[in-house]
Amino acid sequence: MAILGVLAGQDLHGYEIKRRIVDDLNLFASISFGSMYPALARLEKLAFVEVTQGRFNRVQPKSIPFTGSLGGEKAASIDSSLINRFDTTRTRGKKVYAITESGRIHFFYFMNDDFNFGEDDLAFRVRFAFASLIEPEMRLKLLERRRSCLENRLLKVRDSNGRESRLDSYAKSAIEHSQSETQNDISWIDTLIQSERSRINEHTI
């Protein structure tokens, strides 16, 4: 899904896809080409991506970073007005991948699907990294569901405090760190929810 999200904004060769996902979006600590190209091959077999050479490349959409603690946040806002613009340079001698219409539909189904919405950390980061590509109401739904999941996680961490007497200092410290980290994420999500609601209200008035 991260590959499809990147290709939704720009046709790229494998190295650039890897760089965008790892370095720009920080969705994974690292990705080996041994996993990248088989993933691309699977997407091509499913007709979600196609190989194209000599096609004009789309301009990379700009991203505006938010301040927060989750890895995908810095790609949260993509200037969609640039998605359909083209530069005048051609990529030569490298296999360039482009998302197909089927791939685009599949990607947006993933972005709008509310099954386990916000519960899986990595799935949330991928969705949030490309949140500007979905409707404001769906972004708000994503954030609210994520907040609910974090609240449940915080309750579980707090419930474990009653067992701390049986834990050593390192285990106790790990619990405290997890609680603090979750509280920080909730505060960050609250700020985003407030901002998203204000944006929706402005468009409604």
ZAROKE-643687 format. One record per residue: residue number from 1; x, y, z negated of N, C-alpha, C in turn; residue in three letters. Coordinates in Angstrom, 2 decimals. Layout:
<selos>
{selo NUM,{X,Y,Z},{X,Y,Z},{X,Y,Z},"Ala"}
...
</selos>
This chain:
<selos>
{selo 1,{0.83,-1.20,0.00},{0.00,0.00,0.00},{0.87,1.26,0.00},"Met"}
{selo 2,{2.00,1.18,-0.68},{2.92,2.32,-0.66},{3.44,2.56,0.76},"Ala"}
{selo 3,{3.72,1.48,1.49},{4.17,1.61,2.87},{3.09,2.26,3.72},"Ile"}
{selo 4,{1.86,1.80,3.58},{0.76,2.37,4.36},{0.54,3.83,3.99},"Leu"}
{selo 5,{0.68,4.16,2.71},{0.50,5.54,2.29},{1.53,6.47,2.91},"Gly"}
{selo 6,{2.78,6.01,2.95},{3.83,6.82,3.57},{3.58,6.98,5.07},"Val"}
{selo 7,{3.20,5.88,5.71},{2.98,5.93,7.16},{1.70,6.68,7.53},"Leu"}
{selo 8,{0.80,6.87,6.56},{-0.41,7.64,6.82},{-0.08,9.10,7.14},"Ala"}
{selo 9,{1.10,9.54,6.69},{1.50,10.91,6.96},{2.55,11.05,8.03},"Gly"}
{selo 10,{3.25,9.95,8.38},{4.37,10.10,9.30},{4.82,8.75,9.83},"Gln"}
{selo 11,{5.15,8.66,11.10},{5.76,7.46,11.67},{7.24,7.44,11.26},"Asp"}
{selo 12,{7.72,6.28,10.78},{9.08,6.20,10.25},{9.71,4.86,10.57},"Leu"}
{selo 13,{11.05,4.83,10.57},{11.74,3.55,10.65},{11.95,3.02,9.23},"His"}
{selo 14,{12.36,1.76,9.14},{12.40,1.06,7.86},{13.22,1.75,6.78},"Gly"}
{selo 15,{14.38,2.27,7.15},{15.23,2.92,6.15},{14.54,4.14,5.55},"Tyr"}
{selo 16,{13.88,4.92,6.39},{13.19,6.11,5.90},{11.99,5.75,5.03},"Glu"}
{selo 17,{11.28,4.68,5.38},{10.17,4.21,4.54},{10.69,3.87,3.15},"Ile"}
{selo 18,{11.78,3.13,3.11},{12.38,2.74,1.84},{12.81,3.97,1.05},"Lys"}
{selo 19,{13.43,4.93,1.72},{13.91,6.13,1.02},{12.75,6.94,0.45},"Arg"}
{selo 20,{11.68,7.07,1.22},{10.53,7.85,0.75},{9.91,7.21,-0.48},"Arg"}
{selo 21,{9.75,5.88,-0.45},{9.09,5.18,-1.55},{9.95,5.20,-2.81},"Ile"}
{selo 22,{11.25,5.00,-2.65},{12.14,4.89,-3.81},{12.63,6.26,-4.28},"Val"}
{selo 23,{13.17,7.05,-3.37},{13.81,8.31,-3.77},{12.83,9.47,-3.89},"Asp"}
{selo 24,{11.92,9.61,-2.94},{11.00,10.74,-2.95},{9.83,10.52,-3.91},"Asp"}
{selo 25,{9.18,9.36,-3.79},{8.00,9.10,-4.61},{8.33,8.42,-5.94},"Leu"}
{selo 26,{9.50,7.80,-6.04},{9.93,7.15,-7.28},{8.93,6.10,-7.74},"Asn"}
{selo 27,{8.35,5.36,-6.79},{7.38,4.33,-7.15},{8.05,3.06,-7.62},"Leu"}
{selo 28,{9.24,2.80,-7.13},{10.01,1.63,-7.54},{11.43,2.07,-7.86},"Phe"}
{selo 29,{12.06,1.35,-8.78},{13.45,1.65,-9.09},{14.33,1.39,-7.87},"Ala"}
{selo 30,{14.00,0.34,-7.14},{14.74,0.02,-5.92},{13.91,-0.96,-5.10},"Ser"}
{selo 31,{14.20,-1.00,-3.80},{13.57,-1.97,-2.90},{14.67,-2.49,-1.98},"Ile"}
{selo 32,{14.78,-3.79,-1.88},{15.77,-4.37,-0.98},{15.18,-4.47,0.42},"Ser"}
{selo 33,{16.05,-4.40,1.41},{15.58,-4.58,2.77},{15.07,-6.01,2.97},"Phe"}
{selo 34,{15.52,-6.93,2.10},{15.05,-8.31,2.16},{13.59,-8.44,1.79},"Gly"}
{selo 35,{13.04,-7.45,1.09},{11.61,-7.44,0.79},{10.86,-6.42,1.64},"Ser"}
{selo 36,{11.56,-5.34,2.04},{10.92,-4.29,2.84},{10.48,-4.81,4.21},"Met"}
{selo 37,{11.39,-5.45,4.93},{11.07,-5.85,6.30},{10.08,-7.01,6.37},"Tyr"}
{selo 38,{10.13,-7.98,5.45},{9.05,-8.98,5.44},{7.68,-8.36,5.16},"Pro"}
{selo 39,{7.65,-7.33,4.29},{6.39,-6.63,4.02},{5.89,-5.93,5.28},"Ala"}
{selo 40,{6.78,-5.30,6.00},{6.41,-4.65,7.27},{5.93,-5.68,8.29},"Leu"}
{selo 41,{6.59,-6.84,8.30},{6.19,-7.89,9.23},{4.79,-8.39,8.91},"Ala"}
{selo 42,{4.47,-8.52,7.61},{3.13,-8.94,7.22},{2.09,-7.90,7.63},"Arg"}
{selo 43,{2.42,-6.63,7.41},{1.50,-5.56,7.80},{1.29,-5.53,9.31},"Leu"}
{selo 44,{2.37,-5.81,10.06},{2.25,-5.84,11.51},{1.40,-7.02,11.96},"Glu"}
{selo 45,{1.56,-8.16,11.30},{0.77,-9.34,11.63},{-0.72,-9.11,11.36},"Lys"}
{selo 46,{-1.00,-8.33,10.32},{-2.38,-8.00,9.97},{-2.94,-6.87,10.82},"Leu"}
{selo 47,{-2.10,-6.33,11.71},{-2.48,-5.21,12.59},{-2.73,-3.93,11.80},"Ala"}
{selo 48,{-2.07,-3.80,10.64},{-2.18,-2.57,9.85},{-1.09,-1.57,10.24},"Phe"}
{selo 49,{0.01,-2.06,10.80},{1.04,-1.18,11.35},{1.42,-1.71,12.72},"Val"}
{selo 50,{2.02,-0.84,13.52},{2.51,-1.24,14.83},{3.89,-0.64,15.04},"Glu"}
{selo 51,{4.67,-1.30,15.86},{6.01,-0.81,16.17},{5.91,0.08,17.39},"Val"}
{selo 52,{6.52,1.25,17.28},{6.51,2.18,18.40},{7.87,2.82,18.50},"Thr"}
{selo 53,{8.36,3.03,19.70},{9.64,3.68,19.92},{9.47,4.81,20.92},"Gln"}
{selo 54,{10.20,5.90,20.69},{10.15,7.01,21.60},{8.97,7.93,21.38},"Gly"}
{selo 55,{8.12,7.59,20.38},{6.98,8.46,20.09},{7.47,9.66,19.30},"Arg"}
{selo 56,{6.82,10.81,19.54},{7.16,11.99,18.75},{6.81,11.72,17.29},"Phe"}
{selo 57,{7.70,12.08,16.39},{7.48,11.84,14.98},{6.68,12.97,14.34},"Asn"}
{selo 58,{5.79,12.61,13.45},{5.04,13.61,12.72},{5.93,14.25,11.66},"Arg"}
{selo 59,{5.63,15.50,11.34},{6.38,16.21,10.32},{6.02,15.66,8.96},"Val"}
{selo 60,{7.01,15.45,8.13},{6.77,14.94,6.78},{5.97,15.94,5.97},"Gln"}
{selo 61,{4.81,15.52,5.40},{4.05,16.44,4.57},{4.84,16.85,3.33},"Pro"}
{selo 62,{4.71,18.11,2.95},{5.40,18.60,1.77},{4.68,18.10,0.52},"Lys"}
{selo 63,{5.42,17.92,-0.56},{4.81,17.52,-1.83},{5.10,18.57,-2.88},"Ser"}
{selo 64,{4.11,18.76,-3.78},{4.25,19.74,-4.84},{4.25,19.00,-6.16},"Ile"}
{selo 65,{5.33,19.05,-6.93},{5.42,18.23,-8.14},{4.55,18.77,-9.27},"Pro"}
{selo 66,{3.98,17.84,-10.06},{3.34,18.15,-11.32},{4.35,17.87,-12.43},"Phe"}
{selo 67,{4.10,18.41,-13.61},{4.93,18.09,-14.76},{4.23,17.02,-15.55},"Thr"}
{selo 68,{4.85,15.87,-15.70},{4.23,14.77,-16.41},{5.22,13.65,-16.63},"Gly"}
{selo 69,{4.75,12.53,-17.19},{5.66,11.48,-17.57},{5.59,10.25,-16.68},"Ser"}
{selo 70,{4.67,10.23,-15.71},{4.55,9.06,-14.86},{5.34,9.24,-13.57},"Leu"}
{selo 71,{5.89,8.11,-13.09},{6.83,8.18,-11.98},{6.27,8.69,-10.68},"Gly"}
{selo 72,{4.98,8.47,-10.40},{4.47,8.86,-9.10},{4.01,10.28,-8.99},"Gly"}
{selo 73,{4.10,11.05,-10.07},{3.47,12.35,-10.11},{4.03,13.35,-9.13},"Glu"}
{selo 74,{5.31,13.26,-8.79},{5.89,14.34,-8.01},{5.42,14.32,-6.56},"Lys"}
{selo 75,{4.70,13.23,-6.19},{4.13,13.19,-4.85},{2.63,13.43,-4.88},"Ala"}
{selo 76,{2.12,13.97,-5.98},{0.68,14.03,-6.17},{-0.04,14.93,-5.20},"Ala"}
{selo 77,{0.63,15.96,-4.71},{-0.05,16.89,-3.81},{0.66,16.95,-2.49},"Ser"}
{selo 78,{0.01,16.45,-1.44},{0.59,16.44,-0.10},{-0.16,17.44,0.76},"Ile"}
{selo 79,{0.55,18.29,1.43},{-0.08,19.29,2.29},{-0.63,18.59,3.52},"Asp"}
{selo 80,{-1.91,18.23,3.47},{-2.51,17.45,4.55},{-2.59,18.23,5.85},"Ser"}
{selo 81,{-2.44,19.56,5.80},{-2.49,20.34,7.04},{-1.33,20.03,7.96},"Ser"}
{selo 82,{-0.28,19.39,7.42},{0.90,19.09,8.24},{0.82,17.70,8.86},"Leu"}
{selo 83,{-0.15,16.88,8.43},{-0.15,15.48,8.82},{-0.19,15.28,10.32},"Ile"}
{selo 84,{-0.95,16.10,11.02},{-1.11,15.90,12.46},{-0.22,16.79,13.31},"Asn"}
{selo 85,{0.74,17.45,12.67},{1.68,18.25,13.44},{2.85,17.39,13.88},"Arg"}
{selo 86,{3.49,17.77,14.97},{4.59,16.97,15.51},{5.81,17.85,15.71},"Phe"}
{selo 87,{6.97,17.26,15.50},{8.19,17.99,15.84},{8.60,17.60,17.26},"Asp"}
{selo 88,{9.72,18.07,17.69},{10.11,17.84,19.09},{11.28,16.88,19.20},"Thr"}
{selo 89,{11.60,16.17,18.13},{12.73,15.24,18.17},{12.21,13.82,18.30},"Thr"}
{selo 90,{12.95,13.00,19.01},{12.59,11.60,19.17},{13.58,10.74,18.39},"Arg"}
{selo 91,{13.07,9.64,17.86},{13.93,8.69,17.18},{14.37,7.65,18.19},"Thr"}
{selo 92,{15.67,7.52,18.40},{16.19,6.60,19.41},{16.94,5.46,18.75},"Arg"}
{selo 93,{16.80,4.28,19.32},{17.59,3.14,18.91},{17.16,2.51,17.61},"Gly"}
{selo 94,{16.04,2.91,17.02},{15.57,2.33,15.78},{14.10,1.97,15.93},"Lys"}
{selo 95,{13.70,0.90,15.24},{12.32,0.47,15.29},{11.48,1.39,14.41},"Lys"}
{selo 96,{10.54,2.07,15.01},{9.70,3.02,14.30},{8.33,2.39,14.06},"Val"}
{selo 97,{7.83,2.56,12.84},{6.54,1.98,12.46},{5.49,3.07,12.35},"Tyr"}
{selo 98,{4.28,2.75,12.79},{3.15,3.67,12.70},{1.95,2.92,12.13},"Ala"}
{selo 99,{1.16,3.61,11.34},{-0.05,3.00,10.80},{-1.11,2.93,11.89},"Ile"}
{selo 100,{-1.87,1.85,11.95},{-2.95,1.71,12.92},{-4.25,2.20,12.29},"Thr"}
{selo 101,{-5.30,2.26,13.08},{-6.60,2.66,12.54},{-7.08,1.65,11.49},"Glu"}
{selo 102,{-6.85,0.36,11.75},{-7.21,-0.67,10.77},{-6.41,-0.50,9.48},"Ser"}
{selo 103,{-5.13,-0.17,9.63},{-4.29,0.06,8.46},{-4.76,1.26,7.66},"Gly"}
{selo 104,{-5.17,2.29,8.36},{-5.66,3.50,7.68},{-6.94,3.20,6.91},"Arg"}
{selo 105,{-7.85,2.43,7.51},{-9.09,2.05,6.84},{-8.79,1.20,5.60},"Ile"}
{selo 106,{-7.87,0.24,5.76},{-7.49,-0.63,4.64},{-6.87,0.18,3.51},"His"}
{selo 107,{-6.04,1.14,3.85},{-5.39,1.98,2.83},{-6.41,2.81,2.07},"Phe"}
{selo 108,{-7.35,3.42,2.78},{-8.34,4.26,2.10},{-9.34,3.43,1.32},"Phe"}
{selo 109,{-9.55,2.17,1.73},{-10.37,1.28,0.90},{-9.68,1.05,-0.44},"Tyr"}
{selo 110,{-8.38,0.81,-0.39},{-7.59,0.64,-1.62},{-7.64,1.91,-2.47},"Phe"}
{selo 111,{-7.52,3.06,-1.86},{-7.51,4.33,-2.58},{-8.85,4.60,-3.25},"Met"}
{selo 112,{-9.95,4.15,-2.66},{-11.28,4.46,-3.17},{-11.92,3.30,-3.92},"Asn"}
{selo 113,{-11.27,2.16,-3.94},{-11.82,0.99,-4.62},{-11.72,1.18,-6.13},"Asp"}
{selo 114,{-12.84,0.99,-6.84},{-12.82,1.21,-8.29},{-12.63,-0.08,-9.07},"Asp"}
{selo 115,{-12.27,-1.16,-8.40},{-12.00,-2.41,-9.12},{-10.67,-2.28,-9.86},"Phe"}
{selo 116,{-10.70,-2.46,-11.17},{-9.51,-2.29,-12.02},{-8.87,-0.93,-11.81},"Asn"}
{selo 117,{-9.69,0.07,-11.54},{-9.21,1.41,-11.25},{-8.45,1.97,-12.44},"Phe"}
{selo 118,{-7.16,2.22,-12.28},{-6.38,2.86,-13.32},{-5.79,1.94,-14.36},"Gly"}
{selo 119,{-6.12,0.65,-14.32},{-5.65,-0.25,-15.37},{-4.22,-0.72,-15.11},"Glu"}
{selo 120,{-3.89,-0.96,-13.88},{-2.54,-1.40,-13.53},{-1.66,-0.19,-13.30},"Asp"}
{selo 121,{-0.53,-0.14,-14.03},{0.33,1.05,-13.99},{0.85,1.33,-12.58},"Asp"}
{selo 122,{1.33,0.30,-11.90},{1.91,0.51,-10.58},{0.83,0.89,-9.57},"Leu"}
{selo 123,{-0.32,0.22,-9.63},{-1.41,0.55,-8.71},{-1.86,2.00,-8.91},"Ala"}
{selo 124,{-1.89,2.44,-10.17},{-2.26,3.83,-10.43},{-1.23,4.79,-9.85},"Phe"}
{selo 125,{0.05,4.48,-10.04},{1.09,5.38,-9.53},{1.02,5.50,-8.01},"Arg"}
{selo 126,{0.74,4.37,-7.34},{0.62,4.42,-5.88},{-0.58,5.27,-5.48},"Val"}
{selo 127,{-1.71,5.03,-6.15},{-2.90,5.83,-5.84},{-2.66,7.31,-6.11},"Arg"}
{selo 128,{-2.03,7.60,-7.24},{-1.82,8.99,-7.61},{-0.83,9.67,-6.68},"Phe"}
{selo 129,{0.14,8.92,-6.20},{1.14,9.49,-5.29},{0.51,10.03,-4.02},"Ala"}
{selo 130,{-0.62,9.43,-3.61},{-1.29,9.84,-2.38},{-2.68,10.41,-2.67},"Phe"}
{selo 131,{-2.86,10.96,-3.88},{-4.18,11.40,-4.33},{-4.74,12.54,-3.49},"Ala"}
{selo 132,{-3.88,13.33,-2.87},{-4.37,14.44,-2.07},{-5.08,13.97,-0.80},"Ser"}
{selo 133,{-4.94,12.69,-0.46},{-5.56,12.16,0.75},{-7.00,11.72,0.52},"Leu"}
{selo 134,{-7.49,11.73,-0.73},{-8.86,11.31,-1.02},{-9.69,12.50,-1.48},"Ile"}
{selo 135,{-10.99,12.31,-1.56},{-11.90,13.39,-1.93},{-11.72,13.78,-3.39},"Glu"}
{selo 136,{-11.97,15.06,-3.73},{-11.79,15.53,-5.11},{-12.56,14.70,-6.13},"Pro"}
{selo 137,{-13.79,14.31,-5.79},{-14.60,13.51,-6.73},{-13.94,12.17,-7.01},"Glu"}
{selo 138,{-13.32,11.58,-5.99},{-12.64,10.31,-6.19},{-11.36,10.50,-6.99},"Met"}
{selo 139,{-10.68,11.60,-6.79},{-9.50,11.90,-7.61},{-9.89,12.01,-9.07},"Arg"}
{selo 140,{-10.99,12.71,-9.33},{-11.46,12.87,-10.70},{-11.82,11.52,-11.30},"Leu"}
{selo 141,{-12.47,10.68,-10.52},{-12.83,9.35,-10.99},{-11.58,8.54,-11.32},"Lys"}
{selo 142,{-10.57,8.64,-10.49},{-9.30,7.95,-10.73},{-8.69,8.40,-12.06},"Leu"}
{selo 143,{-8.65,9.70,-12.29},{-8.05,10.25,-13.50},{-8.85,9.88,-14.75},"Leu"}
{selo 144,{-10.17,9.95,-14.65},{-11.01,9.63,-15.81},{-10.90,8.15,-16.17},"Glu"}
{selo 145,{-10.86,7.30,-15.15},{-10.71,5.87,-15.42},{-9.33,5.59,-16.03},"Arg"}
{selo 146,{-8.32,6.27,-15.54},{-6.98,6.09,-16.09},{-6.93,6.52,-17.55},"Arg"}
{selo 147,{-7.60,7.63,-17.87},{-7.63,8.11,-19.25},{-8.29,7.08,-20.16},"Arg"}
{selo 148,{-9.38,6.50,-19.71},{-10.07,5.48,-20.49},{-9.16,4.29,-20.75},"Ser"}
{selo 149,{-8.41,3.88,-19.74},{-7.48,2.75,-19.89},{-6.38,3.09,-20.90},"Cys"}
{selo 150,{-5.88,4.32,-20.84},{-4.83,4.73,-21.77},{-5.36,4.81,-23.20},"Leu"}
{selo 151,{-6.61,5.24,-23.36},{-7.23,5.28,-24.69},{-7.33,3.88,-25.27},"Glu"}
{selo 152,{-7.73,2.93,-24.45},{-7.81,1.53,-24.90},{-6.44,1.00,-25.27},"Asn"}
{selo 153,{-5.44,1.38,-24.49},{-4.08,0.94,-24.77},{-3.59,1.52,-26.10},"Arg"}
{selo 154,{-3.93,2.79,-26.34},{-3.52,3.44,-27.59},{-4.18,2.77,-28.79},"Leu"}
{selo 155,{-5.44,2.39,-28.66},{-6.13,1.71,-29.75},{-5.45,0.38,-30.08},"Leu"}
{selo 156,{-5.03,-0.34,-29.05},{-4.34,-1.61,-29.28},{-3.02,-1.40,-29.99},"Lys"}
{selo 157,{-2.31,-0.33,-29.60},{-1.03,-0.04,-30.26},{-1.26,0.31,-31.72},"Val"}
{selo 158,{-2.29,1.10,-31.99},{-2.59,1.49,-33.37},{-3.04,0.30,-34.20},"Arg"}
{selo 159,{-3.76,-0.62,-33.57},{-4.18,-1.84,-34.29},{-2.98,-2.67,-34.72},"Asp"}
{selo 160,{-1.91,-2.58,-33.95},{-0.72,-3.37,-34.29},{0.01,-2.79,-35.49},"Ser"}
{selo 161,{-0.32,-1.55,-35.88},{0.36,-0.93,-37.02},{0.14,-1.71,-38.31},"Asn"}
{selo 162,{-1.01,-2.39,-38.40},{-1.29,-3.15,-39.61},{-0.38,-4.35,-39.77},"Gly"}
{selo 163,{0.29,-4.75,-38.72},{1.19,-5.90,-38.78},{2.65,-5.48,-38.90},"Arg"}
{selo 164,{2.88,-4.16,-39.05},{4.26,-3.66,-39.07},{5.07,-4.17,-40.24},"Glu"}
{selo 165,{4.39,-4.55,-41.33},{5.12,-5.02,-42.50},{5.92,-6.28,-42.20},"Ser"}
{selo 166,{5.50,-7.01,-41.17},{6.20,-8.25,-40.79},{7.27,-8.02,-39.73},"Arg"}
{selo 167,{7.42,-6.75,-39.30},{8.35,-6.44,-38.22},{9.61,-5.78,-38.75},"Leu"}
{selo 168,{10.69,-5.94,-37.98},{11.92,-5.25,-38.36},{11.88,-3.82,-37.84},"Asp"}
{selo 169,{12.92,-3.04,-38.13},{12.92,-1.62,-37.80},{12.91,-1.37,-36.30},"Ser"}
{selo 170,{13.53,-2.27,-35.54},{13.58,-2.08,-34.09},{12.20,-2.30,-33.46},"Tyr"}
{selo 171,{11.50,-3.33,-33.91},{10.16,-3.60,-33.40},{9.22,-2.47,-33.78},"Ala"}
{selo 172,{9.34,-1.96,-34.99},{8.51,-0.83,-35.43},{8.79,0.41,-34.57},"Lys"}
{selo 173,{10.06,0.63,-34.28},{10.43,1.78,-33.46},{9.86,1.64,-32.06},"Ser"}
{selo 174,{9.83,0.42,-31.52},{9.28,0.18,-30.19},{7.78,0.49,-30.17},"Ala"}
{selo 175,{7.08,0.13,-31.24},{5.65,0.42,-31.34},{5.42,1.92,-31.40},"Ile"}
{selo 176,{6.22,2.61,-32.19},{6.09,4.06,-32.31},{6.34,4.75,-30.97},"Glu"}
{selo 177,{7.35,4.25,-30.26},{7.66,4.83,-28.94},{6.51,4.62,-27.97},"His"}
{selo 178,{5.93,3.41,-27.96},{4.82,3.11,-27.07},{3.62,4.00,-27.38},"Ser"}
{selo 179,{3.37,4.22,-28.67},{2.25,5.08,-29.06},{2.48,6.52,-28.63},"Gln"}
{selo 180,{3.68,7.02,-28.84},{4.00,8.39,-28.45},{3.92,8.57,-26.95},"Ser"}
{selo 181,{4.42,7.59,-26.21},{4.41,7.66,-24.75},{2.98,7.66,-24.21},"Glu"}
{selo 182,{2.12,6.83,-24.79},{0.73,6.77,-24.36},{0.01,8.07,-24.68},"Thr"}
{selo 183,{0.25,8.63,-25.84},{-0.36,9.90,-26.21},{0.07,11.02,-25.26},"Gln"}
{selo 184,{1.34,11.02,-24.88},{1.82,12.02,-23.92},{1.13,11.86,-22.56},"Asn"}
{selo 185,{0.94,10.61,-22.13},{0.27,10.37,-20.86},{-1.18,10.82,-20.90},"Asp"}
{selo 186,{-1.84,10.62,-22.03},{-3.23,11.07,-22.18},{-3.31,12.59,-22.10},"Ile"}
{selo 187,{-2.38,13.27,-22.74},{-2.36,14.74,-22.69},{-2.14,15.22,-21.27},"Ser"}
{selo 188,{-1.25,14.55,-20.56},{-0.97,14.90,-19.16},{-2.20,14.68,-18.29},"Trp"}
{selo 189,{-2.88,13.53,-18.49},{-4.08,13.22,-17.73},{-5.17,14.25,-18.03},"Ile"}
{selo 190,{-5.31,14.65,-19.30},{-6.32,15.64,-19.67},{-6.13,16.94,-18.91},"Asp"}
{selo 191,{-4.87,17.35,-18.77},{-4.57,18.58,-18.03},{-4.98,18.45,-16.57},"Thr"}
{selo 192,{-4.71,17.30,-15.98},{-5.07,17.07,-14.58},{-6.58,16.99,-14.39},"Leu"}
{selo 193,{-7.27,16.37,-15.34},{-8.72,16.27,-15.27},{-9.35,17.66,-15.32},"Ile"}
{selo 194,{-8.86,18.48,-16.23},{-9.38,19.84,-16.34},{-9.15,20.62,-15.05},"Gln"}
{selo 195,{-7.97,20.47,-14.49},{-7.64,21.16,-13.24},{-8.53,20.67,-12.10},"Ser"}
{selo 196,{-8.76,19.37,-12.03},{-9.57,18.80,-10.96},{-11.03,19.23,-11.09},"Glu"}
{selo 197,{-11.53,19.27,-12.30},{-12.91,19.70,-12.51},{-13.08,21.17,-12.12},"Arg"}
{selo 198,{-12.10,21.99,-12.45},{-12.15,23.40,-12.08},{-12.15,23.56,-10.57},"Ser"}
{selo 199,{-11.34,22.75,-9.89},{-11.26,22.80,-8.44},{-12.59,22.40,-7.80},"Arg"}
{selo 200,{-13.22,21.37,-8.36},{-14.52,20.90,-7.84},{-15.58,21.98,-8.06},"Ile"}
{selo 201,{-15.56,22.60,-9.25},{-16.55,23.63,-9.56},{-16.40,24.84,-8.64},"Asn"}
{selo 202,{-15.16,25.19,-8.32},{-14.93,26.32,-7.42},{-15.53,26.06,-6.04},"Glu"}
{selo 203,{-15.41,24.81,-5.57},{-15.94,24.50,-4.25},{-17.46,24.36,-4.29},"His"}
{selo 204,{-18.01,24.06,-5.48},{-19.46,23.89,-5.60},{-20.19,25.23,-5.64},"Thr"}
{selo 205,{-19.55,26.21,-6.29},{-20.18,27.53,-6.45},{-20.33,28.22,-5.09},"Ile"}
</selos>
